[in-house]
Amino acid sequence: MLDLLVAHLEAAHPVTHRRNGADVEPVGFEGATDRLPPALRQAPLAKASLLVQEDLILMRRDERGWRLAAGSLCFPSSWSLREKFGKPLQEIHEPVPGFGPGTRPAELINRMFDGLQGQAVERFNWSIQADDRLYHPLSNVERIDRATNRPSRFPDGDVNAHAFIRVERQTLRKLPVSRDILFTIRIHLDPLKLLANHPDRAALAASFTEQLLSLDQQQLDYKGLTADRDRLVEFLGVMARTP
C-alpha cells in the first residue's frame, strides 16, 4: 500500500510531494514521520497517513468475511474506529437501515468486495452537521440516543447560520500483493448557504431537496435529521426560488 501511494504521489504530484531518500514527503512537512511515536515510525499505514488528507482503512478477508484490520482515522463521520475495529462488514454496517447482517444489501457489498480488482471504485456520501468540525465521532450509544430523542441540530431554527454539508469522497481498491482492500475517505465540508452563490443553485437545491424528501423514518433517525428535515427543505426551497 505504501509503495503504491509513494509511486503515485511522486509521479502525479511532484510539486506537493518530493523524494527524500527512500521516502516521499509533503513539501513543507518534511520530517513529519520523526514526530510519530517510535513504535509507529516504520509502520506503513502510519507513514502513509502523513502523506495524504484521506483517512485510510484496511479491510482484510477471513472466515468471517471482510473485516476492518487496520486504520488511520482522523476525521470520522459519525462513527468510532474503536467500536468498529476488527468487525466484519455486516457488523460495521449494522446501524445503517437495511444493511444489517443477513440482508441482501449486506450480501451484495460482500460480493462487490470479493470481485473488486485493481481499479479504484469511487462513491460519495453526505450528511448535515451544525458546525465546521472535521472531527465528528459518534458512538453507538450516542447514535441510539440521537435516534430515540430526535434532537434538533439547530435549536434556534437558524439553518442559514449553522448548517454545514459534509461530503465524503470514498474510494476502494484491492491491493495487488496482500489482496487487502484500501478504503480511503476524504472529507469536504462547506456551509450549506454557499450553495446560494453557485450558478446552478436552483438545480442543486432541488436535487438535495429530493434526496431529503426520499428519506424514510429509519433513514432520518440514522442521519439525525428527523427534527430538521422540514426546515432544511424550506431553506433549500427559498434558495432555489431566489433570483
Secondary structure as GFF3:
##gff-version 3
##sequence-region A 1 243
A	DSSP	alpha_helix	2	12	.	.	.	ID=ss1
A	DSSP	beta_strand	17	20	.	.	.	ID=ss2
A	DSSP	beta_strand	23	26	.	.	.	ID=ss3
A	DSSP	three_ten_helix	32	35	.	.	.	ID=ss4
A	DSSP	three_ten_helix	38	40	.	.	.	ID=ss5
A	DSSP	alpha_helix	44	49	.	.	.	ID=ss6
A	DSSP	beta_strand	55	62	.	.	.	ID=ss7
A	DSSP	beta_strand	65	72	.	.	.	ID=ss8
A	DSSP	alpha_helix	81	84	.	.	.	ID=ss9
A	DSSP	alpha_helix	89	92	.	.	.	ID=ss10
A	DSSP	alpha_helix	104	115	.	.	.	ID=ss11
A	DSSP	beta_strand	121	129	.	.	.	ID=ss12
A	DSSP	alpha_helix	140	149	.	.	.	ID=ss13
A	DSSP	alpha_helix	159	162	.	.	.	ID=ss14
A	DSSP	beta_strand	164	174	.	.	.	ID=ss15
A	DSSP	beta_strand	181	191	.	.	.	ID=ss16
A	DSSP	three_ten_helix	192	197	.	.	.	ID=ss17
A	DSSP	alpha_helix	201	214	.	.	.	ID=ss18
A	DSSP	alpha_helix	217	223	.	.	.	ID=ss19
A	DSSP	alpha_helix	229	241	.	.	.	ID=ss20
###
